[in-house]
Amino acid sequence: MAIKGQKFKTYSEKLKLEAIRLHVEEKWTYRQINDHLGIQDQGRMKRWMRKYREKGEFGLLDQRGRRKEYLDQERYVQQLKRENAMLKKCLEIWMREGKNSVSSSLNKQRTSAK
């Protein structure tokens, strides 16, 4: 519980991303990361990982003082980006399938004409 006038330690987004990278890519333990980066609160890494899993990098941003509309807008933009990426992949597959079906129908026409 906070004490009146107590100052809380804040960490930059860059440091949080580095901590996440060390855990995910380098397989460091939370304790190793805390010691290496000077994170004092033992449970902080666990909270950052939970937020990262839920919302990605956006979950690591300091949300204090942000308007709800802005947060919803940012989530919507991220959702649209994911949808666009998926649609691009689908389009690539459809284009490949379309080329294959066109070439197979041309081959059928050529063999029937002979």
Secondary structure, 3 states (H helix, E strand, C coil): CCCCCCCCCCCCHHHHHHHHHHHHCCCCCHHHHHHHHCCCCCCHHHHHHHHHHHHHHHHHCCCCCCCHHHHHHHHHHHHHHHHHHHHHHHHHHHHHHHHHHHHHHHHHHHHHHC
